[in-house]
Amino acid sequence: MAIKPDPHASLPASATAEEEEAWVVTWLAAHPEALARHGDRLADLLRQVLPLDRWPDDGNVADLQTMRLARQSDEIQRLRSQRSRLLATSRANLKAQARVQAAARSLIGAASLHQFLDMIATDLPHHLGLDTATLCIEGDARRLASAIGANSSGPDGGALRLLAPGSVDRILGPGQDIQLLADKAGDEALFGELAGLVRSRAVLRLTLGPTTPAGVLALGSRRAGLFAPDQGSDLLRFLAGLIERGLMAWLRGIV
C-alpha cells in the first residue's frame, strides 16, 4: 500500500524508492526555504543528472533564485494585465452609464407625448451611439397611432412602428423580455428602411397596461458585436422601464 507523503512526518524505513521520491518532493514543496539554503548543492546535483543541452553554453547552472524571480515576474505581469482589463471594463461601464443617464434626462424633459416619441427616434440614438431606435406596438393600434402621430418623425418617417399580432413573442420568445444579438441582419418589422443597416440589436419588451397592445423598444447599430447575449443588461432594462412608465403616463385617457 502506497504511503501518502507527509512533509511533517518521518519516512518509514520500509518505504519503497518511489515512496521516498514522493516524500522528498512533498517535503521540498513544504519547505521551499531549503532550496535557498542549499542552492549550490542542488545546482551541482542538477548538473550531474540533467543533459548538457539543458544548460547554457558557458556551463553555468541556471540560478534557482533567478528562476523564482522569473516566475514572480510572470505572475506580476499576469496581475497587471488583469488589472488593465478590469479598468477598461470599468471605464466602459461608466461611459455606458453616462450615456443612459443623458438619454434618461432627455426623455424626462419631454413636454408632450409627441415630443417623447420624437426623442426615442432621434435623441436616443444620439445619446447611446446607435443608428436607430424605434418603439414598436403590435395589434390593431390605429387609435393609438392616430393619437400620437405615428408618421410624424423618425429617421425612416415614423416614431412608432406597428407590428402584426403575436410579433413580440415571435421576436423575443414567449416569456422573454430582452433579446441581445451580436451579429444578425436587422428585422424590417422593427427597423423599417434602416433594417439593412443594422447588424447588432437590443430588443426589450414593453408592458404598457391591460388596454394597450404589447410592445418593444428596439435599438440597432451598424457595429456588429455592440450588443451580445452575455453582456450585462441592467442599464438597458432601466432605460426600457423608464420609457415604459413614461408612455403609460402619457397614454392615460388616450387608449
C-alpha positions in Angstrom: 0.0 0.0 0.0 1.5 3.3 -1.0 2.4 5.8 1.8 0.8 9.2 1.5 3.7 11.7 1.7 3.6 13.8 4.9 6.2 16.6 5.0 5.9 16.8 8.8 6.4 13.1 9.4 9.5 10.9 9.2 9.8 8.5 6.3 9.2 4.9 7.4 12.2 2.5 7.0 10.0 0.2 4.8 9.3 2.9 2.2 10.0 2.0 -1.4 12.1 4.1 -3.7 9.0 5.5 -5.3 7.6 6.5 -1.9 10.9 8.0 -0.9 10.9 10.1 -4.0 7.4 11.3 -3.4 8.2 12.1 0.2 11.2 14.2 -0.8 9.2 16.2 -3.4 6.4 16.8 -0.9 8.9 17.9 1.8 10.7 20.3 -0.5 7.3 21.8 -1.5 6.5 22.3 2.2 10.0 23.8 2.9 11.0 26.0 0.0 13.5 27.8 2.1 15.7 24.7 2.0 16.1 25.3 -1.8 17.6 28.8 -1.0 19.9 27.4 1.8 21.2 24.6 -0.3 21.1 26.2 -3.8 24.7 25.5 -4.7 24.5 21.8 -3.7 21.2 21.4 -5.6 22.7 23.0 -8.6 25.6 20.5 -8.6 23.2 17.7 -8.4 21.2 19.1 -11.3 24.4 19.4 -13.4 25.0 15.7 -12.8 21.6 14.4 -13.8 20.3 16.7 -16.5 21.5 16.6 -20.1 24.2 19.1 -21.1 21.8 20.7 -23.6 19.7 21.9 -20.7 22.4 24.2 -19.6 23.8 27.5 -21.1 26.8 27.3 -23.4 29.1 28.8 -20.7 28.5 25.8 -18.5 26.9 27.7 -15.6 23.9 26.3 -13.9 20.8 28.4 -14.0 20.4 30.1 -10.7 17.4 28.9 -8.8 16.7 32.3 -7.4 16.7 33.7 -10.9 14.1 31.1 -11.9 12.0 32.0 -8.9 12.2 35.7 -9.8 11.2 35.0 -13.4 8.1 33.2 -12.1 7.3 36.1 -9.9 7.7 38.5 -12.8 5.3 36.4 -14.9 2.8 36.5 -12.1 3.1 40.3 -11.7 2.6 40.7 -15.4 -0.5 38.5 -15.3 -1.9 40.6 -12.4 -1.1 43.8 -14.3 -2.9 42.5 -17.4 -5.9 41.5 -15.2 -5.9 45.0 -13.7 -5.8 46.6 -17.1 -8.8 44.6 -18.2 -10.8 45.4 -15.1 -10.0 49.2 -15.5 -11.0 49.0 -19.2 -14.3 47.3 -18.3 -14.9 49.9 -15.5 -14.4 52.8 -17.9 -16.7 51.2 -20.5 -19.4 50.7 -17.8 -19.0 54.3 -16.6 -19.3 55.6 -20.2 -22.4 53.5 -20.9 -23.9 54.7 -17.6 -23.3 58.3 -18.5 -24.9 57.8 -21.9 -28.0 56.1 -20.5 -28.3 58.9 -17.9 -28.1 61.6 -20.6 -30.8 59.7 -22.6 -33.0 59.4 -19.5 -32.7 63.2 -18.7 -33.7 63.9 -22.3 -36.8 61.7 -22.1 -37.9 63.0 -18.7 -37.8 66.6 -20.1 -40.4 65.8 -22.8 -43.3 68.3 -22.8 -45.7 66.1 -24.7 -46.3 62.6 -25.9 -45.4 63.6 -29.4 -42.1 65.1 -28.2 -41.4 62.0 -26.1 -41.7 59.8 -29.2 -39.6 62.1 -31.2 -36.9 61.8 -28.6 -37.0 58.0 -28.7 -36.4 58.1 -32.5 -33.8 60.9 -32.6 -32.3 61.7 -29.2 -31.9 58.1 -28.0 -29.6 57.0 -30.9 -27.6 60.2 -30.4 -27.0 59.7 -26.7 -26.4 55.9 -26.9 -24.2 56.0 -30.0 -26.6 53.9 -32.1 -28.0 54.2 -35.6 -31.7 53.7 -34.8 -34.2 53.4 -32.0 -37.9 52.5 -32.5 -41.0 52.0 -30.5 -43.0 49.1 -31.8 -46.6 48.2 -30.8 -48.4 45.1 -32.0 -52.0 44.6 -32.9 -54.7 47.0 -34.1 -53.2 50.2 -32.8 -54.7 52.7 -35.2 -56.3 54.7 -32.5 -53.0 54.9 -30.6 -51.1 55.7 -33.8 -53.6 58.5 -34.6 -53.4 59.9 -31.1 -49.7 60.2 -31.0 -48.9 60.9 -34.7 -47.2 57.7 -35.7 -46.0 59.1 -39.0 -44.6 62.4 -37.7 -40.9 61.7 -37.0 -38.1 59.2 -37.0 -35.2 58.5 -39.4 -37.4 56.5 -41.7 -40.6 58.5 -41.3 -42.1 57.1 -38.2 -41.7 57.4 -34.4 -44.0 54.4 -33.9 -44.0 51.2 -35.8 -47.0 48.8 -35.8 -46.4 45.1 -35.6 -48.6 42.2 -36.5 -50.3 40.4 -33.6 -48.0 38.0 -31.9 -44.9 39.6 -33.2 -43.4 40.4 -29.8 -43.4 36.8 -28.7 -42.1 35.8 -32.1 -39.2 38.1 -31.8 -38.4 37.7 -28.2 -39.8 34.3 -27.4 -42.7 33.6 -25.1 -41.9 34.8 -21.6 -38.7 36.5 -22.6 -38.3 40.2 -22.1 -35.0 41.0 -23.7 -33.0 40.0 -26.8 -29.4 40.9 -27.4 -27.9 39.9 -30.8 -24.3 40.5 -31.7 -24.4 40.0 -35.5 -27.6 39.4 -37.3 -29.4 41.3 -40.1 -31.9 43.8 -39.0 -35.6 43.0 -38.9 -37.7 45.2 -41.2 -40.7 44.9 -38.9 -38.6 46.6 -36.2 -36.4 49.0 -38.1 -38.2 49.7 -41.3 -36.0 51.1 -44.1 -32.9 51.1 -41.7 -33.1 47.3 -41.3 -30.4 46.7 -43.9 -28.0 48.9 -41.9 -28.5 47.1 -38.6 -26.0 44.4 -37.6 -26.4 44.3 -33.8 -29.6 44.9 -31.9 -31.2 45.0 -28.5 -35.0 44.5 -28.2 -36.8 44.9 -24.9 -40.4 44.1 -24.1 -42.6 46.9 -23.0 -45.8 46.2 -21.0 -47.9 49.3 -21.3 -51.0 48.2 -19.4 -54.1 46.0 -19.8 -55.7 48.1 -22.5 -52.6 48.7 -24.6 -51.1 46.0 -27.0 -47.7 44.5 -26.3 -44.7 46.5 -27.5 -40.9 46.6 -27.7 -38.1 49.1 -27.7 -35.8 48.2 -30.5 -32.2 49.6 -30.6 -30.0 49.0 -33.6 -26.4 49.6 -34.6 -24.3 49.0 -37.7 -21.4 47.8 -35.5 -21.5 44.0 -35.2 -20.9 42.9 -31.6 -22.1 46.1 -29.9 -24.8 44.0 -28.2 -24.1 40.4 -27.1 -26.2 37.8 -25.4 -23.7 37.5 -22.4 -23.4 41.2 -21.7 -25.0 43.0 -18.7 -28.4 44.4 -19.4 -29.2 46.4 -16.2 -28.8 49.8 -18.0 -30.9 48.7 -21.0 -33.6 47.4 -18.6 -33.5 50.6 -16.7 -34.0 52.6 -19.9 -36.8 50.4 -21.1 -38.5 50.7 -17.8 -38.3 54.5 -17.9 -39.8 54.5 -21.4 -42.5 52.1 -20.3 -43.5 54.2 -17.4 -43.3 57.4 -19.4 -45.6 56.0 -22.1 -48.1 54.7 -19.6 -48.3 58.2 -18.0 -48.8 59.9 -21.4 -51.3 57.3 -22.7 -53.8 57.7 -19.8 -57.0 58.7 -21.3 -55.9 58.0 -24.9 -56.3 54.2 -25.0 
